[in-house]
Amino acid sequence: MTGSARGRTGGSRYGEGVPLVVAAVCPHPPLIVPELAGAAAPELDDLRAAAAGAVTRLLAAGPDCVVVLGSGPTTGWIIPPAAGSLRPWGLDLTVPLGPALPDGEAVLPLSLTIGAWLLHQHRVGVRVVGAQVGPEAAVGELGGFAGQVHEYRPRVALLVMGDGSACRGRQAPGYDDPRAEAYDEGVAKALADADPDALLGLDPALSAELKVAGWAPWQVLAGAVRAVGGDWRGELSYAAAPYGVSYFVANWAPA
C-alpha cells in the first residue's frame, strides 16, 4: 500500500528562524534485523527495503541533527554515548546511538535500538540523539516535548519509530480486535496525507487497548510539524500487518 499527498499545518513560518524539519516514520519489530529473523528474514524484505528508502530520503534533506524518537519507559532525551541491545530477543548485538559504544550498559528501549540499527545501515555524518516518550505521558506533555525538538538544532530530522495496532488477527500479540483495521487505516491515511491533525486526534484510550506502540511518538511528530507550519507532503511506502502487528513506513517533508 503506497501513496502520497499534501497536508496543511497552519500558517507558514519559514524564514522566521523556525527550523526545517523532515521526518521518516518506521516500525521497530526486532525481526527487521535479518540476523535475528534467520530463515524467516525474507518475509520482511519489503519492509526492510521501504525503511531503508525512508532513511535515505531523511538523510538526503541535509539535517544538522537526527533525532531518533520512540516509545520508552520514561519521557526525555537520551544523549550519546548510549546503546541498545538485542540480547533480550535472542541476538548478541549491541547497537550504539551514534558512532561510538558507551562504557556502561545498554539503556536504549527497543524502539530506539531499532532506529539506531536503521541509521547504521547508512553513512549518517551528523549528530544523532535519542528521544523517548513514556506510556504515562499526557497529550499536553507530548506537545511540550514536540516544542523541544525545535530548540535542539537549527535543522532537525525526526526518525519516528512506532508500530500500529497489535490486534490484527488471532495470531496477533493482542489477539483479534475488530476495531484494529479501521484504526490502522486511519493512521495510514494520516501518514500518506501528512496530516498532523489526524494523528493528534487519535484516541489515547483506544490506542492503548489496541496496543499501539507508535501513538505517543506520532503525537510528538504531529506537534513538531504543526509548530513549523506550512504545507507538507507525505509519502506512505509501506502499510501491512504481516504478523498481526501493523507496520507503517512514511516520509514527511515540506511541500
N, C-alpha and C positions, 0 to 999 in steps of 0.2 A: 504494500500500500504506500503510494507516494503522492506528493502534491506540493504545491507552493501557492502562496497568496500573500497579500499585504494587509497589515493591520495598522490602525491609527491609535496612538497612545497619548494624544494631547498636543498642546502647542509646542512647536519646536523651540529648543533652547540651544541648539548648536551655535558655536561662535561666541557663547557667553561663558566659557570656562567649564562647561559640562563635558565629562569625558565621553568619548566614543566607546560604546560597549557593544561587543559582538558576543554571541552565545552559541554553544552547542549543547544539546541535551542527549544523554546516553544512559542506558541502563547499567546495572552493576551485578549481573549474575556471575558467580565465581567461574562457571563453565565457559565464560567468554575467553578465558585463558586456555589455549589449546592443550598445554601440558597437563592441566588439571582435568580437562574433559576426556583425554585419552581417545579411545576408539569412537566415542560419540562426538568428537570435535567437528566433523563435517556438518553435523546438524545445525550448527550455529555459524557456518561460514558466511551466510548472507548478513547476519547481524554484525559479525566482525568487520566485514567489508564496509558496511554502512557506517559503523562507528569510526573506522579509520578515515573514511572520507570526511566525516563531520569534523574530526580533529584537524585534518589537513586544512579544511576551509577556515577553521577557527584561527589557526596559526598564520594563515596567509593574510589575515587582516592586519598583521603587524602590531600586535599589542605590546605594551610595556611590561605587562604582568598577566599571568594566567592564574585565576582563582578557581581551584577545584572545589566545588560546592556539593555537599551531600548530607544525608542524614547521619546522626551520631548520637552518642549518649547525652551530650550537652550541647548548648549553643555557644559558639565562639570561634575564634581564629586559631589556626594551627600553623605556626611559622617554622619552616625548616631550620635545622635538620630534623626531620621526622620521617617515620617509615611505618608501613603496614606489613602484615604477614598473612600468607595464605595457608599457614600450617593448620589452622582450625578446619580447613576444607580439604586437607589431605595432600597439600603440595608444600614442600620445604622451599619456599620462595619469599624473600623479603624485598619489598618494593619501596624505595625511598621517594619522598615527596621533594623533588628537586634532584640535583646531580649527585649528592653525597649521602651515604648512610650515616645515621646518628650513632653516638656511642651507646645510648640507652636502648631500652626495649621498644618494640613496635607499639605505636599508640594510635595509628590511623584506624578509623572504622572501615568496614568493608567497602562502603561507597567511595571513600577517598582512596583506598588501596587500589581499587579497580580503575579509578580515574587516573591515578599516578601511573598505573601499568599502561593505560592507553597512551598517555603522553610519552612514556619511554619507548614507544614504538616509532617515535618521530624525533627529529632534531629540533628541540624547542628553542634554546638560545636566549630565553628571557626568564625573569624570576617567576617562580611558581610558589604559591601559598595555598593553604587549605582553609576552608570554612565549613563548619558542621552545624547543623540545626537539630536540636533535641526534640524528642517526642512530646514534651510538655510545653513547647514554645507556643505562645498565643499569637493570633494573627497580628496584633499590634507590635509584638516583639519582632516578628519576622519582617514587618515593614521597616522597623528601625534598623534591623540588620542589613536590609537591602540598601538603605541610605549609606551605610558604612562602606559598601563596595565602592562607591564613587569617591570616597575620601582617600582610598588606599593608593591609587596610582592614577596618573592622567588618562591612560588608555588601558582599560581593563577588559580582558576576555574571560567570560564565565564558561567553565566546563561543568555543566549541571548534571549530576548523577542521580538517577531515580527511576525505580520501576513503577509500573502501573498496578492494577489490581492483581492480587494473588488468588483469585477465586474463579478462574475461567475453566470450569470442568471438574470432574471428580478426581482427576489426578493432581489438581492444584493444591498447594500448601494450605490454602484456606478453604478447601473443598469447593463445591459449586454454589455460586450465588447468582440468581437471575438478574440482579442489578448491575453486575460487573461489566457486561458487554456494553450497555448504554453509557456507563461511566467512562469506559476506555475510549469509546467512540467520541465522546465529548472532549477528552484530553487530546486525542489525535487531531481533531478539527482545530482546537485551540493552538496546538503546536504548528499545524500547517498554515494557519491564518495569522500567526504571530499576534495572538490576541491575549494580552495580559489580563484584561478584564474577565475573560472566561476562566483563566487559571485562578484568579483571585476569588472567583465565585464558586469554586469547588467546595462542597460541604465537608467541613473537617470531620464531623461525626461519621458520615458515610465513608469518607476516605479511610478512617481508622477501621471501620467494620470490614471494609474490603481489603485491608492490609496493604494499602498503597504506600510504598516506601518513598515515592517521589513527591508526595503532596507538599511537604514543607519546603524542600528545595525549589519546587516550581513556584511557590509563593514568593520566595526571595527573588527569583528570576523576574517574575512579573512586576514586583515592586521596583526592582532596579531599572527595568526597561521603561516603566511608567515615569520614573523620575527623570530619565533622559528626555522622553517625549519624542515627537516627530513621527514620521512614517517608518514602519518596519516591515520587512519581508520575511516570511517564514518558508522553510522547505522541510517537509517530512519525508525522510528517505527510508524509514522502516517503522512498521507497526504490526506486531504479531504477538501471539501468546503460545510459543512452542511447548512450554512445559506447564501450562496453566497459569503462568505469570505474564502479564502484558509488558512488552518492551517497546520503547519508542526511541528513535534517533531523529534529531531535527537540528536545523541551524536557523538562527535568527540574526538578521543584520539590518542596519539602516537601509531604507529603500533608496 
